[in-house]
Amino acid sequence: MFISAKKLDGLSSITLDNYLMELSMFADIVKKKAEDIATADVRMYLSQDGTLKMSTIRKKLSILKSFFSWLVSEEYIKREPTAKLKAPKDEYRLPKAPSIEELEILREACETIRQRAFLEVLYATGCRLSEVHGLNKADINQQNMSTLVIGKGDKQREVYFSIRAMYHLDKYLKERKDDCEVLMITERKPYRRFSKRGIQREIGIITQRAGLQDKVSPHVFKHTFATLTLNNGAELVSIQELLGHSSPDTTLKYAKITHERKREQHKRYLIQ
């Protein structure tokens, strides 16, 4: 019933699956009726595995809080056992985004037209891997150099390609000799949608060939997009919309500008 309620709230199928899996694990370990569960039971469950990262514990607690809060609101239980529990401090660190110079090195390391198209699309749109992975050829608006993607919470938004990304994407599509409607396909027959893991592997090959010390993944291009555009003077609200963030606080993580940019901003905006 809880999962059904959350589905009506507009949560994505992936999020609902995560909720169901987490609550099933909790039920298997605690083995108590909902009304009998105490704060100590939840604390025990969260601390049983000493190898879990703080970010994982935060996610687990968030799901449990959502579940028990719903039980109280629906009057299935009288008190919420997670109310006294505070989420551990966020240890999340943004991966280092490649510099402009490193981005050029990655471009030169591409050996195939497909690799270059993948790289340019991921960087120019600032999309998550899952958002790009689900695109079809018909989704691309050639005239506006844009496309619509489905992000977290099944929310749709418009993202844009650069001239360079559009050029390499067109080059990739014209090279193909198939009738597959999918935007990113496998190299060999039967042609089908290229898997997320496959795209990750292609980016890994490019990174290895580029000889960069820091690991570069499809997700890192999202950070690169955000960091470089903010450093170049883009408005925070615009980047928030382009990235599909529901809160500006999430976007603010990327707003670490260079010393040169800070100096230029001070000089430009300070009233003498």
C-alpha positions as CSV (number, residue, x, y, z in Angstrom):
1,M,0.0,0.0,0.0
2,F,2.9,2.3,0.8
3,I,4.5,1.6,-2.6
4,S,1.2,2.3,-4.3
5,A,0.8,5.6,-2.5
6,K,4.3,6.6,-3.6
7,K,3.6,5.6,-7.1
8,L,0.7,8.0,-7.1
9,D,3.0,10.7,-5.8
10,G,4.9,10.4,-9.1
11,L,8.1,8.5,-8.0
12,S,10.0,6.7,-10.7
13,S,9.9,2.9,-11.1
14,I,13.6,2.8,-10.2
15,T,12.9,4.7,-6.9
16,L,10.0,2.5,-6.1
17,D,12.1,-0.7,-6.7
18,N,14.7,0.7,-4.3
19,Y,12.0,1.4,-1.7
20,L,10.6,-2.1,-2.0
21,M,14.1,-3.8,-1.8
22,E,15.1,-1.7,1.2
23,L,11.9,-2.3,3.2
24,S,12.0,-6.0,2.3
25,M,15.6,-6.3,3.8
26,F,14.4,-4.4,6.9
27,A,11.5,-6.7,7.4
28,D,13.7,-9.8,6.9
29,I,16.1,-8.7,9.6
30,V,13.9,-7.0,12.2
31,K,11.0,-9.5,12.0
32,K,8.5,-7.5,14.0
33,K,5.1,-6.0,13.4
34,A,5.1,-2.4,12.4
35,E,3.5,-1.2,15.6
36,D,6.0,-3.1,17.7
37,I,9.1,-1.6,16.0
38,A,11.1,0.7,18.3
39,T,13.9,3.3,17.6
40,A,16.4,0.8,18.9
41,D,15.4,-1.7,16.2
42,V,16.0,0.8,13.4
43,R,19.3,1.9,15.0
44,M,20.4,-1.8,15.2
45,Y,19.5,-2.4,11.5
46,L,21.4,0.6,10.3
47,S,24.5,-0.2,12.3
48,Q,24.7,-3.9,11.7
49,D,27.0,-3.6,8.7
50,G,30.1,-1.6,9.7
51,T,31.3,-1.4,6.1
52,L,28.4,0.8,4.9
53,K,29.3,4.3,3.7
54,M,27.5,7.3,5.4
55,S,25.8,8.1,2.1
56,T,24.3,4.5,2.0
57,I,23.1,4.8,5.6
58,R,21.5,8.2,4.8
59,K,19.5,6.6,1.9
60,K,18.4,3.7,4.1
61,L,17.2,6.0,6.9
62,S,15.5,8.3,4.4
63,I,13.4,5.3,3.1
64,L,12.6,4.1,6.6
65,K,11.6,7.6,7.7
66,S,9.3,8.0,4.6
67,F,7.7,4.6,5.3
68,F,7.0,5.1,9.0
69,S,5.9,8.7,8.5
70,W,3.3,7.4,6.1
71,L,2.2,4.7,8.5
72,V,1.6,7.4,11.2
73,S,-0.2,9.7,8.8
74,E,-2.5,6.8,7.7
75,E,-3.0,5.9,11.4
76,Y,-1.6,2.4,11.1
77,I,0.8,3.1,14.0
78,K,0.7,5.7,16.7
79,R,4.4,6.7,16.9
80,E,7.2,7.0,14.4
81,P,10.3,5.0,15.5
82,T,12.6,7.0,13.2
83,A,11.6,10.4,14.5
84,K,14.5,10.6,16.9
85,L,17.1,9.4,14.4
86,K,19.2,12.0,12.6
87,A,20.8,11.3,9.3
88,P,24.7,11.1,9.4
89,K,26.6,14.0,7.9
90,D,26.9,13.9,4.2
91,E,30.4,12.7,3.3
92,Y,29.8,13.1,-0.5
93,R,32.5,14.7,-2.5
94,L,32.1,15.7,-6.1
95,P,34.4,13.9,-8.4
96,K,37.0,16.2,-9.9
97,A,35.8,17.6,-13.2
98,P,38.2,17.6,-16.1
99,S,39.7,21.0,-17.0
100,I,39.2,22.5,-20.5
101,E,42.7,21.2,-21.4
102,E,41.8,17.7,-20.2
103,L,38.5,17.8,-22.1
104,E,40.5,18.4,-25.3
105,I,42.8,15.5,-24.5
106,L,39.8,13.3,-24.1
107,R,38.4,14.4,-27.4
108,E,41.7,13.7,-29.2
109,A,41.8,10.2,-27.5
110,C,38.5,9.2,-29.3
111,E,39.3,6.6,-32.0
112,T,35.9,6.1,-33.4
113,I,33.1,8.4,-34.6
114,R,30.8,6.7,-32.1
115,Q,33.1,7.4,-29.1
116,R,33.4,11.1,-30.0
117,A,29.6,11.4,-30.4
118,F,29.0,9.8,-27.0
119,L,31.5,12.1,-25.4
120,E,30.2,15.3,-27.0
121,V,26.5,14.5,-26.2
122,L,27.2,13.7,-22.5
123,Y,29.2,16.9,-22.1
124,A,27.1,19.3,-24.0
125,T,23.7,18.2,-22.5
126,G,24.9,17.7,-18.9
127,C,22.6,14.7,-18.8
128,R,22.7,11.6,-16.6
129,L,23.8,8.4,-18.3
130,S,20.3,7.0,-18.0
131,E,18.7,10.0,-19.7
132,V,21.0,9.8,-22.7
133,H,20.7,6.0,-22.8
134,G,17.0,6.1,-23.4
135,L,17.0,8.5,-26.4
136,N,15.9,7.6,-29.9
137,K,16.9,9.2,-33.2
138,A,13.4,10.7,-33.5
139,D,13.8,12.5,-30.2
140,I,16.5,14.8,-31.6
141,N,15.2,18.2,-32.7
142,Q,17.8,19.1,-35.4
143,Q,16.5,22.6,-35.9
144,N,16.6,23.7,-32.3
145,M,19.6,21.4,-31.5
146,S,17.7,20.1,-28.5
147,T,15.9,17.0,-27.1
148,L,13.5,16.1,-24.3
149,V,14.7,13.7,-21.6
150,I,13.0,12.0,-18.7
151,G,14.9,12.7,-15.5
152,K,14.4,11.7,-11.8
153,G,10.8,11.5,-10.7
154,D,9.8,11.0,-14.3
155,K,10.1,14.7,-14.9
156,Q,10.6,15.8,-18.5
157,R,13.0,18.6,-19.4
158,E,14.6,20.1,-22.5
159,V,18.3,19.9,-22.9
160,Y,20.5,21.3,-25.6
161,F,23.4,20.2,-27.9
162,S,26.4,22.4,-28.8
163,I,27.3,22.9,-32.4
164,R,30.2,20.6,-31.9
165,A,28.0,17.9,-30.3
166,M,25.4,18.2,-33.1
167,Y,28.2,17.9,-35.8
168,H,29.6,14.7,-34.3
169,L,26.2,13.2,-33.6
170,D,25.1,13.8,-37.2
171,K,28.4,12.3,-38.4
172,Y,27.8,9.2,-36.3
173,L,24.2,8.8,-37.5
174,K,25.1,9.2,-41.2
175,E,27.8,6.6,-40.8
176,R,25.3,4.0,-39.6
177,K,23.8,1.5,-42.1
178,D,20.9,0.3,-39.9
179,D,17.2,1.0,-39.5
180,C,17.3,0.9,-35.7
181,E,15.4,3.8,-34.2
182,V,17.7,3.9,-31.1
183,L,20.2,6.8,-30.8
184,M,23.1,4.8,-29.4
185,I,23.3,1.3,-30.6
186,T,25.7,-1.7,-30.5
187,E,28.4,-2.0,-33.1
188,R,27.5,-5.5,-34.2
189,K,24.2,-7.2,-35.4
190,P,21.6,-7.6,-34.2
191,Y,21.6,-3.8,-33.6
192,R,20.0,-2.8,-30.4
193,R,20.2,-0.2,-27.7
194,F,23.7,0.1,-26.3
195,S,23.7,-0.8,-22.6
196,K,24.6,1.7,-19.9
197,R,27.5,-0.5,-18.9
198,G,28.6,-0.5,-22.6
199,I,28.6,3.3,-22.7
200,Q,30.6,3.4,-19.4
201,R,33.1,1.0,-20.9
202,E,33.5,3.2,-24.0
203,I,34.2,6.3,-21.9
204,G,36.6,4.2,-19.8
205,I,38.5,3.2,-23.0
206,I,38.8,6.9,-24.0
207,T,40.0,7.9,-20.5
208,Q,42.7,5.1,-20.5
209,R,43.9,6.2,-23.9
210,A,44.0,9.8,-22.8
211,G,46.3,8.9,-19.9
212,L,44.4,11.0,-17.4
213,Q,45.1,10.2,-13.7
214,D,41.6,10.9,-12.5
215,K,38.9,8.5,-13.4
216,V,36.4,9.8,-15.9
217,S,32.9,8.3,-16.2
218,P,29.7,9.4,-18.0
219,H,28.6,11.0,-14.7
220,V,31.8,13.1,-14.5
221,F,30.8,14.9,-17.8
222,K,27.7,16.1,-15.9
223,H,30.0,17.7,-13.3
224,T,32.2,19.1,-16.1
225,F,29.2,20.7,-17.8
226,A,28.0,22.3,-14.5
227,T,31.5,23.5,-13.3
228,L,32.6,25.0,-16.6
229,T,29.3,26.7,-17.4
230,L,29.1,28.2,-13.9
231,N,32.7,29.3,-14.1
232,N,31.9,30.9,-17.5
233,G,29.2,33.1,-15.9
234,A,26.0,31.0,-16.4
235,E,23.1,31.7,-14.0
236,L,22.6,29.2,-11.2
237,V,18.9,28.9,-11.8
238,S,19.5,28.1,-15.5
239,I,22.0,25.4,-14.7
240,Q,19.6,24.0,-12.1
241,E,16.9,23.7,-14.8
242,L,19.3,22.2,-17.4
243,L,20.6,19.6,-14.9
244,G,17.1,18.7,-13.7
245,H,17.8,19.5,-10.0
246,S,14.7,20.0,-7.8
247,S,16.7,22.1,-5.4
248,P,19.3,24.9,-6.0
249,D,21.3,23.5,-3.1
250,T,22.2,20.5,-5.3
251,T,23.4,22.8,-8.0
252,L,25.4,24.9,-5.6
253,K,27.8,22.0,-5.1
254,Y,29.2,22.8,-8.5
255,A,29.6,26.5,-7.8
256,K,33.3,26.4,-6.9
257,I,34.8,29.0,-9.2
258,T,38.5,29.6,-9.9
259,H,40.7,32.2,-8.3
260,E,40.8,34.1,-11.7
261,R,37.0,34.1,-11.9
262,K,36.7,35.4,-8.3
263,R,39.1,38.1,-9.0
264,E,37.3,39.1,-12.2
265,Q,33.9,39.1,-10.5
266,H,35.2,41.3,-7.7
267,K,36.7,43.8,-10.1
268,R,33.6,43.9,-12.2
269,Y,30.8,44.1,-9.6
270,L,32.4,46.0,-6.7
271,I,31.0,49.5,-6.5
272,Q,34.0,51.8,-6.1
